[in-house]
Amino acid sequence: RSLRRTSSVEFLLDLLESYVPEARWEIETKASLLRKLSFIVRYGKLLRIAPPEKLNSTFLYRGGCVSVDLSNLRVLELKRLAALSTLNSIRYIQERRLFDGRVFVVVEEAHNVASRGDLLARYLAEVRKLNMGLIVITQSPAALGFELMNNTNIKIVKTLRSAEDIQAIARSINLSSDRYSLLSRLEFDEAIVDAPSLSEPVLVELSGV
Protein backbone atom coordinates (compact mmCIF):
# COMPACT_ATOMS: atom_id res chain seq x y z
CA ARG A 1 0.00 0.00 0.00
CA SER A 2 1.49 3.34 -1.02
CA LEU A 3 0.93 6.64 0.77
CA ARG A 4 1.46 10.08 -0.59
CA ARG A 5 4.07 12.22 1.07
CA THR A 6 2.76 13.98 4.18
CA SER A 7 3.11 17.73 4.55
CA SER A 8 2.82 17.93 8.35
CA VAL A 9 2.89 15.91 11.53
CA GLU A 10 -0.78 16.77 12.04
CA PHE A 11 -1.67 15.10 8.74
CA LEU A 12 0.35 12.03 9.66
CA LEU A 13 -1.48 11.90 12.99
CA ASP A 14 -4.88 12.07 11.23
CA LEU A 15 -3.79 9.36 8.82
CA LEU A 16 -2.68 7.11 11.64
CA GLU A 17 -5.92 7.63 13.59
CA SER A 18 -7.96 6.60 10.53
CA TYR A 19 -6.01 3.38 10.07
CA VAL A 20 -7.85 0.27 11.29
CA PRO A 21 -5.36 -2.28 12.67
CA GLU A 22 -5.96 -5.97 12.07
CA ALA A 23 -3.31 -7.75 14.14
CA ARG A 24 -2.55 -7.30 17.83
CA TRP A 25 0.95 -5.97 17.16
CA GLU A 26 -0.56 -3.35 14.84
CA ILE A 27 -2.87 -2.18 17.65
CA GLU A 28 0.08 -1.80 20.04
CA THR A 29 2.23 -0.09 17.41
CA LYS A 30 -0.56 2.32 16.49
CA ALA A 31 -1.13 3.25 20.14
CA SER A 32 2.59 3.86 20.67
CA LEU A 33 2.92 6.01 17.55
CA LEU A 34 -0.18 8.01 18.47
CA ARG A 35 1.26 8.83 21.88
CA LYS A 36 4.56 10.00 20.41
CA LEU A 37 3.03 11.99 17.54
CA SER A 38 0.47 13.61 19.83
CA PHE A 39 3.32 14.73 22.08
CA ILE A 40 5.18 16.28 19.12
CA VAL A 41 2.05 18.05 17.89
CA ARG A 42 1.34 19.42 21.34
CA TYR A 43 4.82 20.61 22.29
CA GLY A 44 6.81 20.61 19.06
CA LYS A 45 6.37 24.34 18.51
CA LEU A 46 8.22 25.00 21.76
CA LEU A 47 11.39 23.41 20.37
CA ARG A 48 13.58 25.08 17.81
CA ILE A 49 16.22 23.28 15.81
CA ALA A 50 19.37 25.31 15.20
CA PRO A 51 21.27 24.79 11.94
CA PRO A 52 24.54 22.87 12.38
CA GLU A 53 26.76 25.91 11.76
CA LYS A 54 25.20 27.70 14.74
CA LEU A 55 25.55 24.87 17.24
CA ASN A 56 29.14 25.69 18.11
CA SER A 57 28.43 29.34 18.97
CA THR A 58 25.23 28.36 20.80
CA PHE A 59 26.66 25.77 23.20
CA LEU A 60 30.43 25.97 23.31
CA TYR A 61 33.08 28.61 23.38
CA ARG A 62 36.64 28.47 24.66
CA GLY A 63 37.08 29.18 28.34
CA GLY A 64 33.36 29.60 29.01
CA CYS A 65 30.53 27.83 30.75
CA VAL A 66 27.03 27.44 29.31
CA SER A 67 24.05 26.66 31.52
CA VAL A 68 20.90 25.22 29.94
CA ASP A 69 18.04 25.78 32.40
CA LEU A 70 15.11 23.43 31.84
CA SER A 71 13.40 24.04 35.18
CA ASN A 72 10.56 25.99 33.57
CA LEU A 73 9.55 22.97 31.50
CA ARG A 74 6.88 21.40 33.69
CA VAL A 75 6.16 18.40 31.46
CA LEU A 76 8.67 15.66 32.24
CA GLU A 77 8.63 14.19 28.72
CA LEU A 78 9.34 17.60 27.24
CA LYS A 79 12.16 18.20 29.72
CA ARG A 80 13.67 14.82 28.86
CA LEU A 81 13.41 15.53 25.12
CA ALA A 82 15.07 18.94 25.52
CA ALA A 83 17.89 17.50 27.65
CA LEU A 84 18.64 14.67 25.22
CA SER A 85 18.48 17.09 22.27
CA THR A 86 21.05 19.31 24.01
CA LEU A 87 23.35 16.35 24.68
CA ASN A 88 23.05 15.15 21.07
CA SER A 89 23.83 18.65 19.81
CA ILE A 90 27.05 18.70 21.83
CA ARG A 91 27.92 15.25 20.53
CA TYR A 92 27.29 16.51 16.98
CA ILE A 93 29.83 19.30 17.58
CA GLN A 94 32.46 16.92 18.92
CA GLU A 95 31.97 14.28 16.22
CA ARG A 96 32.60 16.90 13.53
CA ARG A 97 35.41 18.57 15.47
CA LEU A 98 33.72 21.96 15.39
CA PHE A 99 35.20 22.75 18.79
CA ASP A 100 38.90 22.43 19.52
CA GLY A 101 39.05 21.63 23.20
CA ARG A 102 37.93 19.36 26.02
CA VAL A 103 34.25 19.50 26.92
CA PHE A 104 32.70 18.65 30.27
CA VAL A 105 28.94 18.25 30.47
CA VAL A 106 27.11 18.26 33.81
CA VAL A 107 23.63 16.68 33.88
CA GLU A 108 21.72 17.71 37.01
CA GLU A 109 18.70 15.64 38.12
CA ALA A 110 19.85 12.99 35.66
CA HIS A 111 17.08 10.56 36.64
CA ASN A 112 14.69 12.82 34.70
CA VAL A 113 16.69 12.09 31.55
CA ALA A 114 17.47 8.43 32.13
CA SER A 115 14.29 7.16 33.72
CA ARG A 116 13.19 5.49 30.47
CA GLY A 117 15.33 3.40 28.18
CA ASP A 118 19.11 3.56 28.10
CA LEU A 119 19.74 6.62 25.90
CA LEU A 120 21.87 8.36 28.53
CA ALA A 121 23.74 5.12 29.24
CA ARG A 122 24.63 4.77 25.54
CA TYR A 123 25.62 8.42 25.41
CA LEU A 124 27.90 7.96 28.41
CA ALA A 125 29.55 4.97 26.76
CA GLU A 126 30.21 6.93 23.55
CA VAL A 127 31.50 10.28 24.84
CA ARG A 128 34.88 8.96 25.95
CA LYS A 129 36.11 8.75 22.37
CA LEU A 130 34.90 12.30 21.63
CA ASN A 131 37.19 14.14 24.07
CA MET A 132 34.26 14.71 26.41
CA GLY A 133 33.61 14.24 30.09
CA LEU A 134 30.13 13.65 31.50
CA ILE A 135 29.21 14.35 35.12
CA VAL A 136 25.90 12.82 36.19
CA ILE A 137 24.19 14.17 39.33
CA THR A 138 21.09 12.64 40.86
CA GLN A 139 19.29 12.15 44.15
CA SER A 140 17.72 8.92 42.85
CA PRO A 141 20.53 6.64 41.65
CA ALA A 142 18.23 3.62 41.41
CA ALA A 143 16.30 5.39 38.65
CA LEU A 144 19.46 5.64 36.52
CA GLY A 145 19.79 1.92 36.03
CA PHE A 146 22.80 -0.31 36.62
CA GLU A 147 24.19 0.04 33.07
CA LEU A 148 24.52 3.81 33.35
CA MET A 149 26.10 3.71 36.80
CA ASN A 150 28.46 0.95 35.70
CA ASN A 151 29.69 3.15 32.84
CA THR A 152 30.81 5.93 35.19
CA ASN A 153 34.46 5.81 36.27
CA ILE A 154 34.35 7.83 39.49
CA LYS A 155 31.44 7.83 41.92
CA ILE A 156 31.03 10.30 44.78
CA VAL A 157 28.21 9.24 47.08
CA LYS A 158 26.51 11.43 49.68
CA THR A 159 23.81 10.41 52.15
CA LEU A 160 21.04 8.20 50.78
CA ARG A 161 17.76 7.42 52.55
CA SER A 162 15.90 5.13 50.16
CA ALA A 163 16.62 1.42 50.56
CA GLU A 164 16.34 1.02 46.79
CA ASP A 165 18.93 3.75 46.17
CA ILE A 166 21.26 2.31 48.79
CA GLN A 167 21.10 -1.16 47.22
CA ALA A 168 21.67 0.26 43.72
CA ILE A 169 24.75 2.24 44.75
CA ALA A 170 26.12 -0.57 46.92
CA ARG A 171 25.89 -2.95 43.98
CA SER A 172 27.48 -0.42 41.62
CA ILE A 173 30.52 0.21 43.82
CA ASN A 174 30.74 -3.35 45.24
CA LEU A 175 30.20 -2.13 48.78
CA SER A 176 30.18 -4.94 51.30
CA SER A 177 26.90 -5.56 53.11
CA ASP A 178 28.41 -4.74 56.51
CA ARG A 179 29.06 -1.18 55.28
CA TYR A 180 25.58 -0.53 53.85
CA SER A 181 24.61 1.49 56.91
CA LEU A 182 27.31 4.06 56.11
CA LEU A 183 25.30 5.28 53.13
CA SER A 184 22.48 6.54 55.34
CA ARG A 185 24.70 7.97 58.11
CA LEU A 186 27.18 10.16 56.23
CA GLU A 187 27.86 13.56 57.77
CA PHE A 188 27.46 16.74 55.72
CA ASP A 189 31.21 16.90 55.01
CA GLU A 190 31.63 13.19 54.30
CA ALA A 191 31.31 11.11 51.14
CA ILE A 192 32.11 7.65 49.88
CA VAL A 193 34.34 7.66 46.79
CA ASP A 194 34.90 4.84 44.33
CA ALA A 195 37.34 4.99 41.42
CA PRO A 196 39.23 2.52 39.18
CA SER A 197 42.48 3.33 41.00
CA LEU A 198 41.02 2.30 44.38
CA SER A 199 40.92 -1.30 45.54
CA GLU A 200 37.69 -0.58 47.42
CA PRO A 201 35.41 2.42 48.12
CA VAL A 202 36.82 4.82 50.72
CA LEU A 203 35.23 7.24 53.17
CA VAL A 204 36.59 10.76 52.67
CA GLU A 205 36.17 14.08 54.44
CA LEU A 206 35.33 17.00 52.16
CA SER A 207 37.25 20.17 52.98
CA GLY A 208 35.81 23.65 52.40
CA VAL A 209 32.19 22.43 52.42
FENVENHU-V596635 format. One record per residue. N is the residue number from 1. RES is the residue in one small letter. PHI is phi in whole degrees, 0 to 359 (* if undefined). OMEGA is omega in whole degrees, -180 to 180 (NA if undefined). Layout:
n->{N;N}
res->{RES;RES}
phi->{PHI;PHI}
omega->{OMEGA;OMEGA}
//
This chain:
n->{1;2;3;4;5;6;7;8;9;10;11;12;13;14;15;16;17;18;19;20;21;22;23;24;25;26;27;28;29;30;31;32;33;34;35;36;37;38;39;40;41;42;43;44;45;46;47;48;49;50;51;52;53;54;55;56;57;58;59;60;61;62;63;64;65;66;67;68;69;70;71;72;73;74;75;76;77;78;79;80;81;82;83;84;85;86;87;88;89;90;91;92;93;94;95;96;97;98;99;100;101;102;103;104;105;106;107;108;109;110;111;112;113;114;115;116;117;118;119;120;121;122;123;124;125;126;127;128;129;130;131;132;133;134;135;136;137;138;139;140;141;142;143;144;145;146;147;148;149;150;151;152;153;154;155;156;157;158;159;160;161;162;163;164;165;166;167;168;169;170;171;172;173;174;175;176;177;178;179;180;181;182;183;184;185;186;187;188;189;190;191;192;193;194;195;196;197;198;199;200;201;202;203;204;205;206;207;208;209}
res->{r;s;l;r;r;t;s;s;v;e;f;l;l;d;l;l;e;s;y;v;p;e;a;r;w;e;i;e;t;k;a;s;l;l;r;k;l;s;f;i;v;r;y;g;k;l;l;r;i;a;p;p;e;k;l;n;s;t;f;l;y;r;g;g;c;v;s;v;d;l;s;n;l;r;v;l;e;l;k;r;l;a;a;l;s;t;l;n;s;i;r;y;i;q;e;r;r;l;f;d;g;r;v;f;v;v;v;e;e;a;h;n;v;a;s;r;g;d;l;l;a;r;y;l;a;e;v;r;k;l;n;m;g;l;i;v;i;t;q;s;p;a;a;l;g;f;e;l;m;n;n;t;n;i;k;i;v;k;t;l;r;s;a;e;d;i;q;a;i;a;r;s;i;n;l;s;s;d;r;y;s;l;l;s;r;l;e;f;d;e;a;i;v;d;a;p;s;l;s;e;p;v;l;v;e;l;s;g;v}
phi->{*;258;237;285;295;278;258;200;293;301;295;297;296;298;296;293;295;278;285;258;289;249;261;297;294;292;297;293;294;299;299;295;296;298;298;291;292;298;296;296;298;286;243;301;290;280;256;243;259;278;296;307;293;262;297;298;288;284;256;232;207;299;76;243;230;247;250;253;269;251;294;279;275;279;276;300;298;291;297;296;297;294;294;293;295;296;298;292;295;294;297;303;298;289;298;262;54;279;232;263;168;278;240;243;245;251;251;275;50;297;296;288;267;256;289;229;71;232;299;293;296;294;298;298;289;268;290;299;277;252;59;234;238;236;252;252;240;204;260;229;300;297;287;285;92;294;299;295;297;291;275;270;281;244;238;243;248;259;300;238;251;287;298;295;293;299;296;295;292;301;292;292;255;56;279;294;299;287;249;306;299;300;295;257;236;291;286;301;259;242;204;258;242;231;209;302;280;261;286;202;300;235;270;236;255;271;271;75;272}
omega->{-178;179;177;-176;-178;-178;-179;177;179;179;179;178;178;180;-180;180;-179;-179;179;-179;-179;-179;-179;-180;177;179;-180;179;179;-180;179;179;179;179;-177;-180;178;178;179;179;-176;-173;-175;-178;179;-177;178;180;-180;176;-175;-177;-180;-177;-177;-179;-179;-172;-169;169;-171;175;-176;179;-180;178;177;-175;-180;-174;-180;176;-174;-179;-175;-180;179;178;179;179;180;-180;180;177;178;179;180;177;178;177;178;-180;-177;180;-179;176;177;180;-177;-179;179;-178;173;-179;178;179;178;-177;-173;179;176;179;-171;-173;176;177;-176;-179;-180;178;178;179;-179;-180;-175;-170;-176;-178;-177;-180;-179;172;-178;178;-176;-179;180;172;-179;-177;-180;-179;-179;-177;-175;-177;-179;-179;-179;-180;177;-177;-175;180;176;-171;173;-174;176;-179;-176;178;179;179;179;180;-179;180;-179;178;-176;-177;180;179;-179;-175;-179;179;179;-174;179;-175;179;-176;-180;175;-177;-177;180;177;172;-176;176;-179;-179;-178;-178;179;177;179;-178;176;-178;175;-177;180;177;180;NA}
//
